[in-house]
Each structure stands twice: as C-alpha cells, then as structure tokens.
Amino acid sequence: QIPFHVWLPDAMEGPTPVSALIHAATMVVAGIYLVARLLPIFEAANGAATAVLIIGVSTALMAATIAIVQTDLKKVIAYSTISNLGFMMAALGAGALTGAMFHLMTHAFFKALLFLGAGSVIHATGTQEMGEMGGLWKKLPLTAATFIVAGIANAGIFPLAGFWSKDEVLKAVLDGQNGVYVALLLLWVLLSGIYTARMIILTFFGRPRDRHIYDHAHESPPNMTLPLIILAIMAAIAGLVAFEGVGKAIGLPGGIGEFVVRYGESGQVLSVNGSLAVASVVAGLLGFFVAGYYWWRRGERAARLAQSMPELYALVVNKFYFDDL
C-alpha cells in the first residue's frame, strides 16, 4: 500500500509465470489476508479501520492513474495489481470482510490471466513495449481473446468475475454510510476501465507500429495457450459461484467470510444493489469509451492531451516521484 508499493513494479523483471503466481495469487495478498484475519483488532482500535480505508482508497486511485501512462505491458498489469490491492484494503477498512476475500479470489484468476497473456505476447513479439505492438489480434487470436476476457473482468463488467466482487465491496462501503468513499471507488472503476482498454487497444488493435515485430509474431504453443483458456473460463464464471457455496464446498461451515474471522453471524450471503451495480458497470464501460476516444488508431488525441498538461503528465509518468523519494 502507498507509500510502500514501489518494489512491486520493479519485481516484474522476473519470468512472467512467476509474476502470475506471485503478483496475482500468493505473495502480494498476504497483507490483505493478515488485515482480514486481524480485522476485529483494527475495528476495536479507535480510527484504525478508517485509516485502512483511506490508505486503501488512496492506493487504488494512485496506482490506477499511474497505469494509464505506462508503456511497458507488464508494468501496466503490475500497477493494476497495486490498484486492486488498494481496493481490497479499502473493503477491509469499510468492514466488508467477505467482499474483500471474494475480490481476492476473483482477482487471482483474471490477474494471473493478464500476466500469462502478457507472457504469450512477449514470447510472440520479443518486446514488452506497447509502442512497438499493435494489430496483434490477427496473429495471436487465442491470446487476444483470453486477454480481452481478463480485461473485461478486471474492469468489473457484468457478468464476469470482477463485477460480482466489486459490487459486493461497493455495496458494503455504501452500507457503511461512506458516500464520499463510494464516489471515489466509482472513479477508481472508471480509471480501471481506461487503463485496461488502453492496454488492449495498444497491444491488439490498430495498425502494427513495428512491421518487423508484427511479421515475426506467432501464436504461442498449446502448453502456453491451454492455461490461458482455463483461466479465461474461471475469470468468466468464478463470480457466479455462490460464495457461501464455495466456502462450504471446501469444508468451511460459514463460508469464506467466517473462515477468515469467526465472529457475529455466520458468513454473509451475497446480495446485489441494483442501482450501484448499474453505476459501476456504466463507470467501467465509460472508461472503455474514454480509452477508445484517446488511443484508438494512432493515439494522437492522447499525445495532444499529454502535451497540453505537461506538469501533470510529468507527475504521473514519474509515478508521483515515490520511487525517487
């Protein structure tokens, strides 16, 4: 979480399958699990839960903003990971225990898929720079299709996995009468849509920016594409599995919420707030539209926007100077 997040994007130098395991499913969520486990202590300490909420929201917004200007494909996904971890931490600060654990689970599927999809692209092209890609869906149809599924899940679009867990968290924050935080998290959903669609557009659509790389690109072999297909199926359906059912199926009587912290009623049952669900999907789709407006074809509009606000652009592209600090 902010400001201790700077190591994670630099850890992307490792092999992509390692990134997928460590940065989607295991190591980075250890802190989330720890806070979830100790949530009654945070709630008992005066103001501690609010501090967790504020840090989580700040982390989510900061990382999503930085992701919009990154040019390295794996760096975009790395900042997306930081952003989603901030969202989980915000959920815990708002007391949304089951929502945070649910998002931890769904996020593991679509983020691992994004990393392995990026690995497939890097294997095919020999580069991680999105400025040298473009038009790759013709050469890598399976990688492109699965990557787009992961992107839609990451943006929280109905009915993929990310939608259900994001909605559960947003509903819990709203139930806690945190109207300002709900608005900020809806802004985060918008930013998530922007960086996700930008990443997909620059990698797979438009004209090839480097003809030599495009001509030599090829679909990855089955031992690389099969995991993509399996993860794409999970990224699509993981949120549809009744959460209580998941917990009970693996032998936890109160579902996963009660498994993490046993107190109060037995595990919460998921329910959907219709208007909030619509608002979050609209925010995600609006992000897609904004990204399409600025980056479709050659991205001249995005370049002009960056030139019109040089100080702001420099601030974001230098990652708010946290690394230098």
C-alpha positions in Angstrom: 0.0 0.0 0.0 1.0 3.6 -0.5 3.9 4.6 0.0 5.4 1.1 0.4 4.3 -0.1 -3.1 7.4 0.8 -5.1 9.1 -2.6 -5.0 6.2 -4.4 -6.9 6.5 -2.9 -10.4 10.3 -3.4 -10.3 9.8 -7.1 -9.4 8.3 -7.5 -12.9 11.8 -8.3 -14.3 11.3 -11.9 -13.4 9.7 -14.5 -15.7 6.1 -13.9 -16.5 4.8 -17.2 -14.9 6.5 -16.2 -11.7 4.8 -12.8 -11.9 1.4 -14.5 -12.5 1.8 -16.7 -9.4 3.4 -14.2 -7.0 1.7 -11.0 -8.2 -1.8 -12.4 -8.7 -2.4 -15.1 -6.2 0.0 -15.6 -3.4 2.6 -13.1 -2.1 1.0 -9.7 -2.7 -2.3 -10.7 -1.0 -0.6 -11.9 2.2 -1.0 -8.4 3.8 -4.7 -8.3 2.8 -5.2 -11.7 4.4 -3.4 -10.6 7.5 -5.5 -7.5 7.9 -8.7 -9.6 7.3 -7.6 -12.1 9.9 -7.0 -9.2 12.5 -10.0 -7.1 11.5 -11.6 -7.2 14.9 -8.4 -5.7 16.4 -8.5 -2.9 13.7 -12.1 -2.2 14.4 -11.5 -2.1 18.2 -8.7 0.4 17.9 -10.2 3.9 17.5 -9.7 5.2 14.0 -7.6 2.3 12.7 -10.3 1.0 10.4 -10.8 4.5 8.9 -7.0 4.7 8.3 -7.1 1.4 6.5 -10.0 2.7 4.4 -8.2 5.9 3.5 -4.9 4.2 2.7 -6.7 1.6 0.5 -8.7 4.2 -1.5 -5.6 6.4 -2.0 -3.6 3.4 -3.2 -6.3 2.2 -5.6 -6.6 5.7 -7.2 -2.9 6.4 -7.3 -1.9 3.1 -8.9 -4.8 3.2 -11.5 -3.7 6.7 -12.5 -0.1 5.6 -13.0 -1.2 2.6 -15.0 -2.8 4.9 -17.6 0.6 6.3 -18.7 2.8 3.2 -18.5 4.2 1.9 -21.8 5.6 -1.4 -20.6 2.8 -4.1 -20.8 3.9 -5.8 -17.6 4.2 -2.5 -15.7 0.6 -1.7 -16.5 -0.5 -5.0 -15.1 1.7 -4.5 -12.1 0.1 -1.2 -11.2 -3.2 -2.8 -11.8 -2.3 -5.3 -9.1 -1.4 -2.5 -6.7 -4.6 -0.8 -7.5 -6.7 -3.9 -6.9 -4.9 -4.5 -3.6 -5.8 -0.9 -2.6 -9.4 -1.8 -3.4 -9.3 -4.9 -1.2 -7.7 -2.9 1.7 -10.5 -0.2 1.3 -13.0 -3.0 1.5 -11.5 -4.2 4.8 -11.4 -0.7 6.2 -15.1 -0.4 5.5 -15.7 -3.8 7.2 -16.5 -5.6 4.0 -14.7 -8.8 5.0 -16.4 -11.2 2.7 -16.3 -8.7 -0.2 -12.5 -8.3 0.3 -11.9 -12.1 0.4 -14.3 -12.5 -2.6 -12.3 -9.9 -4.6 -9.1 -11.6 -3.6 -10.3 -14.8 -5.1 -11.8 -13.4 -8.4 -8.8 -11.1 -8.8 -6.4 -14.1 -8.7 -8.0 -15.6 -11.8 -8.2 -12.5 -14.1 -4.8 -11.1 -13.0 -3.0 -14.4 -13.5 -4.6 -14.5 -16.9 -3.4 -10.9 -17.7 0.2 -11.8 -16.7 0.2 -15.1 -18.7 -1.4 -13.4 -21.6 1.3 -10.7 -21.5 3.9 -13.5 -21.4 2.3 -15.0 -24.5 2.5 -11.6 -26.2 6.2 -11.1 -25.1 7.0 -14.7 -26.3 5.5 -13.9 -29.7 7.0 -10.4 -30.2 10.2 -10.3 -28.1 9.2 -6.9 -26.6 7.3 -5.6 -23.6 6.8 -2.1 -25.0 3.2 -1.5 -26.2 4.5 1.2 -28.5 6.1 -1.5 -30.7 2.9 -3.6 -30.8 -0.5 -3.1 -32.4 -2.8 -5.2 -34.6 -1.6 -8.4 -32.9 -5.1 -10.0 -32.6 -4.7 -11.3 -36.2 -1.5 -13.1 -35.3 -2.5 -14.1 -31.8 -6.2 -14.7 -31.9 -6.4 -17.1 -28.8 -4.1 -14.9 -26.7 -6.1 -11.8 -27.7 -9.5 -13.4 -26.9 -8.4 -14.6 -23.5 -6.6 -11.3 -22.7 -9.8 -9.4 -23.5 -11.9 -11.7 -21.2 -9.4 -10.9 -18.4 -9.6 -7.2 -19.2 -13.4 -7.1 -19.1 -13.3 -9.0 -15.7 -10.7 -6.5 -14.4 -12.9 -3.6 -15.4 -15.8 -5.1 -13.4 -18.2 -5.5 -16.4 -21.2 -7.8 -15.9 -21.4 -10.8 -15.7 -17.7 -11.6 -15.4 -16.0 -12.5 -12.1 -14.7 -9.0 -11.3 -18.2 -7.5 -11.4 -19.6 -9.6 -8.5 -16.8 -9.0 -6.1 -16.5 -5.2 -6.9 -20.2 -4.9 -6.4 -20.1 -6.6 -3.1 -17.4 -4.2 -1.8 -19.1 -1.1 -3.2 -22.4 -2.2 -1.5 -20.6 -2.7 1.8 -18.9 0.7 1.6 -22.3 2.3 0.8 -24.0 0.5 3.7 -21.4 2.0 6.0 -22.7 5.5 5.0 -19.4 6.3 3.3 -20.8 8.2 0.4 -17.5 10.0 -0.4 -15.6 6.7 -0.5 -18.2 5.1 -2.8 -17.8 8.1 -5.2 -14.0 7.7 -5.1 -14.2 3.9 -5.7 -16.6 4.5 -8.6 -13.9 6.9 -10.0 -11.5 4.0 -9.5 -13.7 1.7 -11.6 -13.7 4.4 -14.3 -9.8 4.6 -14.2 -9.6 0.8 -14.3 -11.7 0.8 -17.5 -9.4 3.4 -19.1 -6.1 1.6 -18.4 -7.5 -1.8 -19.2 -9.0 -0.7 -22.6 -5.8 1.3 -23.4 -3.6 -1.8 -22.8 -5.9 -4.0 -25.0 -6.1 -1.3 -27.8 -2.3 -0.6 -27.9 -1.4 -4.3 -27.9 -4.0 -6.0 -30.1 -5.7 -3.4 -32.3 -4.9 -0.5 -34.6 -2.1 -0.7 -37.2 1.2 -2.6 -36.4 3.7 0.0 -35.1 6.7 -2.1 -35.9 6.3 -4.1 -39.1 9.3 -6.4 -38.3 7.9 -7.4 -34.9 4.4 -7.9 -36.4 5.6 -10.0 -39.3 7.5 -12.4 -37.0 4.7 -12.6 -34.4 3.0 -16.0 -34.0 0.5 -17.7 -31.7 2.0 -19.4 -28.7 2.2 -23.2 -28.4 -0.6 -25.2 -26.7 1.4 -25.6 -23.4 1.1 -21.8 -23.1 -2.4 -21.3 -24.5 -4.1 -24.0 -22.5 -3.6 -22.3 -19.2 -5.0 -19.1 -20.8 -8.2 -20.9 -21.8 -8.6 -22.4 -18.3 -8.1 -19.1 -16.6 -10.4 -17.3 -19.0 -13.2 -19.8 -18.1 -12.5 -19.1 -14.4 -12.3 -15.3 -14.9 -15.8 -15.6 -16.5 -17.5 -17.8 -14.0 -15.7 -17.5 -10.7 -18.1 -14.7 -9.6 -21.2 -16.7 -10.4 -20.4 -19.4 -7.9 -22.4 -18.7 -4.8 -19.8 -17.5 -2.3 -21.2 -19.4 0.7 -21.2 -22.5 -1.6 -17.5 -22.1 -2.3 -16.7 -22.0 1.5 -19.0 -24.9 2.3 -17.6 -27.0 -0.6 -14.1 -26.8 0.9 -15.5 -27.7 4.4 -15.9 -24.2 6.0 -19.4 -24.1 7.6 -19.8 -20.4 7.4 -18.3 -19.7 4.0 -15.0 -17.9 3.5 -16.0 -14.7 5.4 -16.4 -16.7 8.7 -13.3 -18.7 7.9 -11.2 -15.6 8.0 -12.6 -14.1 11.2 -15.1 -16.1 13.2 -17.4 -13.5 14.9 -21.0 -12.3 14.7 -23.4 -14.1 12.4 -22.3 -16.9 10.2 -20.8 -15.9 6.8 -22.6 -13.2 5.0 -24.7 -14.0 1.9 -24.1 -12.0 -1.2 -26.8 -9.7 -2.5 -26.7 -7.1 -5.3 -27.6 -3.4 -5.0 -29.2 -2.8 -8.5 -28.5 0.9 -8.9 -25.0 0.6 -7.6 -24.3 -2.3 -9.9 -25.5 -0.3 -12.9 -23.4 2.7 -11.8 -20.2 0.6 -11.5 -20.8 -1.1 -14.9 -21.5 2.2 -16.6 -18.3 3.6 -15.0 -16.3 0.7 -16.4 -17.8 1.0 -19.8 -17.3 4.8 -19.8 -13.6 4.0 -19.1 -13.5 1.8 -22.2 -15.1 4.6 -24.2 -12.6 7.2 -23.0 -9.7 4.9 -23.8 -11.1 4.3 -27.3 -11.5 8.0 -27.9 -7.9 8.8 -26.9 -5.9 5.8 -28.0 -7.8 4.2 -31.0 -5.8 4.2 -34.2 -2.6 6.2 -33.6 -3.3 7.8 -30.2 -2.8 11.4 -31.4 -5.5 12.7 -29.0 -3.8 11.1 -26.0 -0.5 12.7 -27.1 -2.1 16.1 -27.5 -3.7 15.8 -24.1 -0.3 15.0 -22.5 1.3 18.0 -24.2 -1.5 20.3 -23.0 -0.8 19.4 -19.3 3.0 18.8 -19.2 3.3 19.2 -15.4 0.5 16.8 -14.6 1.7 14.3 -17.2 5.3 14.5 -15.8 3.9 13.9 -12.3 2.0 10.8 -13.3 4.6 9.4 -15.7 7.3 9.7 -12.9 4.9 7.7 -10.6 4.3 10.7 -8.3 8.0 10.6 -7.5 7.6 7.9 -4.9 10.5 5.9 -6.3 12.8 8.9 -6.2 11.7 9.7 -2.7 
